[in-house]
Amino acid sequence: METGFDHRARQGRDFVARHGETVFNAARRLQGDHPHTPLTRAGFAQAEEMGRALRTLLGAQPALTLWASPTGRALQTLAVIAEHLELDWHQARTDTRLVEIDMGSWGGRYYADVVAEVGPVVNEDGLLRCAPDGETYPDIAARIGGWLRDTDDDAGDRLVIMHGISSRVLRGVATNAPVGGCGAPVLPGHPQGSVSLIEHGREALVHRGSGYAPA
């Protein structure tokens, strides 16, 4: 499996954002790669915070390529941010490789019910335990790494709206973080509504969200 990424190929900066809180998050259900779980009012508020933070940093109508997971929650988050930046949401690109971890038959179920059957599903490092019929972290790193390599010639800066687990893997791959116990390079998690900046293989947190912190 190839997970390494040559950050020298990227000529711009990557702003990697975690979408706002959803109805599944609020209900403590395993969301996984579910295609559409709408944002809550708190989730929209977190998207507003990200939009204001990026507007302060980048100004109006910045030269910014917009990317998002094709899930509804990522696109809703992007719509709010794009309005703050005075950018056209319809110009956003999507890619299925940016979706969240596939939780298999655990997807959509309440955390408590799965825990009652199999034990803890969130590890000490905040990573989700992989479902027996779900996706592994090396699987995620492979698809994320493929997206990074296929788009490394994007001109200038870009904003990428993603998910809790998949963004941790993308950030890990993009910074060539060490492969951890999960079998993939993964960076520590940020709360919902957070934005990281990755430039020349290094990461900085530009906005810490007010949402739920673990996976």
C-alpha positions as CSV (number, residue, x, y, z in Angstrom):
1,M,0.0,0.0,0.0
2,E,1.3,3.4,-1.0
3,T,0.5,6.1,1.5
4,G,3.5,8.5,1.2
5,F,2.8,11.9,-0.4
6,D,5.3,14.2,-2.0
7,H,4.2,17.5,-0.5
8,R,6.6,19.4,-2.8
9,A,4.2,18.7,-5.7
10,R,1.6,21.0,-4.1
11,Q,2.2,24.7,-4.9
12,G,-0.6,26.0,-2.7
13,R,-2.1,25.6,0.8
14,D,-4.7,23.2,1.8
15,F,-7.4,24.2,4.3
16,V,-8.9,21.0,5.7
17,A,-12.2,21.4,7.6
18,R,-14.3,19.0,9.6
19,H,-18.1,19.5,8.9
20,G,-20.5,20.7,11.6
21,E,-22.5,18.6,14.0
22,T,-25.3,16.5,12.5
23,V,-28.4,14.9,13.7
24,F,-26.5,11.6,14.0
25,N,-23.8,13.2,16.0
26,A,-26.4,14.7,18.4
27,A,-28.2,11.4,18.8
28,R,-24.9,9.5,19.3
29,R,-25.3,7.3,16.3
30,L,-22.4,5.9,14.2
31,Q,-22.5,7.9,11.1
32,G,-19.9,6.4,8.9
33,D,-20.3,7.0,5.2
34,H,-24.0,7.6,5.4
35,P,-24.8,9.9,2.4
36,H,-27.0,12.5,4.1
37,T,-27.3,13.3,7.8
38,P,-28.4,16.9,8.1
39,L,-26.6,19.5,10.2
40,T,-28.2,20.5,13.5
41,R,-28.5,24.2,14.5
42,A,-25.2,23.7,16.4
43,G,-23.7,22.3,13.2
44,F,-24.8,25.4,11.2
45,A,-23.4,27.6,13.9
46,Q,-20.0,25.8,13.6
47,A,-20.1,26.3,9.9
48,E,-20.7,30.0,10.5
49,E,-17.7,30.2,12.8
50,M,-15.5,28.5,10.2
51,G,-16.8,30.9,7.5
52,R,-16.0,34.0,9.7
53,A,-12.6,32.7,10.6
54,L,-11.6,32.0,6.9
55,R,-13.1,35.3,5.8
56,T,-10.8,37.1,8.4
57,L,-7.8,35.1,7.2
58,L,-8.4,35.1,3.4
59,G,-10.7,38.1,2.8
60,A,-13.5,38.2,0.3
61,Q,-13.5,36.1,-2.9
62,P,-10.1,34.5,-2.3
63,A,-8.5,32.4,-5.0
64,L,-9.6,29.2,-3.5
65,T,-10.5,25.9,-5.1
66,L,-13.5,24.3,-3.3
67,W,-13.5,20.5,-2.6
68,A,-15.9,18.5,-0.5
69,S,-17.0,15.0,0.3
70,P,-20.2,14.4,-1.6
71,T,-22.2,13.9,1.5
72,G,-25.0,16.3,2.4
73,R,-23.4,17.4,5.7
74,A,-20.1,18.3,4.0
75,L,-21.9,20.2,1.2
76,Q,-24.2,22.0,3.7
77,T,-21.1,23.1,5.7
78,L,-19.4,24.3,2.5
79,A,-22.5,26.3,1.5
80,V,-22.3,28.4,4.6
81,I,-18.5,28.9,4.4
82,A,-18.7,29.8,0.7
83,E,-21.3,32.5,1.5
84,H,-19.0,34.1,4.0
85,L,-16.1,34.0,1.4
86,E,-18.4,35.3,-1.4
87,L,-17.5,32.2,-3.5
88,D,-19.8,30.2,-5.7
89,W,-20.8,27.0,-4.0
90,H,-21.8,25.5,-7.4
91,Q,-18.1,25.6,-8.5
92,A,-17.2,23.1,-5.8
93,R,-15.8,19.8,-6.7
94,T,-16.6,16.5,-5.0
95,D,-14.9,13.2,-4.8
96,T,-16.1,10.0,-3.1
97,R,-12.6,9.3,-1.8
98,L,-13.2,12.1,0.7
99,V,-16.1,10.4,2.4
100,E,-16.0,9.1,6.0
101,I,-14.9,5.7,7.2
102,D,-17.3,2.9,6.1
103,M,-18.6,1.4,9.3
104,G,-20.3,-1.6,7.7
105,S,-23.2,-3.1,9.5
106,W,-22.5,-0.8,12.5
107,G,-23.3,2.3,10.4
108,G,-26.4,4.1,11.5
109,R,-26.7,2.3,14.8
110,Y,-26.5,3.9,18.2
111,Y,-23.1,3.8,19.9
112,A,-24.6,2.4,23.0
113,D,-26.2,-0.6,21.2
114,V,-22.9,-1.5,19.4
115,V,-20.9,-1.1,22.6
116,A,-23.3,-3.4,24.5
117,E,-22.6,-6.1,21.9
118,V,-18.9,-5.8,21.1
119,G,-17.4,-3.4,23.7
120,P,-15.8,0.0,23.2
121,V,-15.9,1.3,19.6
122,V,-13.9,4.5,20.3
123,N,-10.2,3.8,21.1
124,E,-8.1,5.8,23.5
125,D,-6.7,7.8,20.6
126,G,-10.2,8.8,19.6
127,L,-10.2,6.6,16.5
128,L,-13.2,4.5,15.7
129,R,-12.7,0.7,16.0
130,C,-13.1,-0.8,12.5
131,A,-16.3,-2.9,12.0
132,P,-15.7,-6.5,11.0
133,D,-17.4,-5.8,7.6
134,G,-16.3,-2.2,7.4
135,E,-13.3,-0.2,6.1
136,T,-9.8,-0.4,7.6
137,Y,-7.5,2.6,8.1
138,P,-5.1,1.4,5.4
139,D,-8.1,1.3,3.1
140,I,-8.8,5.0,3.9
141,A,-5.2,6.0,3.5
142,A,-5.0,4.3,0.1
143,R,-8.1,6.2,-1.2
144,I,-7.1,9.5,0.4
145,G,-3.5,9.1,-0.9
146,G,-4.9,8.5,-4.3
147,W,-7.0,11.7,-4.2
148,L,-4.0,13.7,-3.0
149,R,-1.8,12.4,-5.8
150,D,-4.5,12.9,-8.5
151,T,-5.1,16.5,-7.5
152,D,-1.6,17.6,-6.5
153,D,-1.5,19.9,-9.5
154,D,-4.5,22.0,-8.3
155,A,-3.5,25.6,-8.8
156,G,-3.1,27.7,-5.7
157,D,-5.0,27.3,-2.4
158,R,-8.0,25.0,-1.8
159,L,-10.5,24.3,0.9
160,V,-11.5,20.7,1.6
161,I,-14.6,19.8,3.6
162,M,-14.4,16.4,5.2
163,H,-15.2,14.2,8.2
164,G,-13.7,13.4,11.6
165,I,-11.9,10.2,10.7
166,S,-11.1,10.7,7.0
167,S,-9.7,14.2,7.7
168,R,-7.4,12.7,10.3
169,V,-6.1,10.3,7.7
170,L,-5.8,12.9,5.0
171,R,-3.8,15.2,7.4
172,G,-1.6,12.3,8.3
173,V,-0.9,11.3,4.7
174,A,-0.3,14.9,3.6
175,T,2.2,15.5,6.4
176,N,3.8,12.1,6.0
177,A,3.0,11.3,9.6
178,P,4.3,8.0,11.1
179,V,2.2,4.9,10.6
180,G,0.4,4.2,13.9
181,G,-1.1,1.2,15.5
182,C,-4.1,1.4,13.2
183,G,-1.8,0.7,10.2
184,A,-2.0,4.2,8.7
185,P,-0.6,7.7,9.2
186,V,-3.2,9.5,11.3
187,L,-3.0,12.9,13.1
188,P,-4.8,13.7,16.4
189,G,-8.5,14.6,16.0
190,H,-10.0,18.1,16.1
191,P,-13.5,19.1,17.2
192,Q,-16.3,19.5,14.7
193,G,-16.1,22.8,13.0
194,S,-12.3,23.0,13.0
195,V,-10.0,24.1,10.1
196,S,-6.4,23.0,9.7
197,L,-3.8,24.5,7.3
198,I,-1.4,22.2,5.6
199,E,1.5,23.9,3.8
200,H,4.7,22.2,2.5
201,G,3.9,19.1,4.5
202,R,3.3,20.9,7.8
203,E,0.1,21.4,9.7
204,A,-1.3,24.3,11.8
205,L,-4.7,24.7,13.3
206,V,-6.2,27.9,12.1
207,H,-9.6,27.5,13.8
208,R,-10.6,25.2,16.6
209,G,-14.3,24.3,16.4
210,S,-16.7,24.2,19.2
211,G,-18.2,20.8,18.4
212,Y,-17.7,17.3,19.6
213,A,-14.0,16.3,19.9
214,P,-13.6,12.5,19.4
215,A,-14.2,10.7,16.1
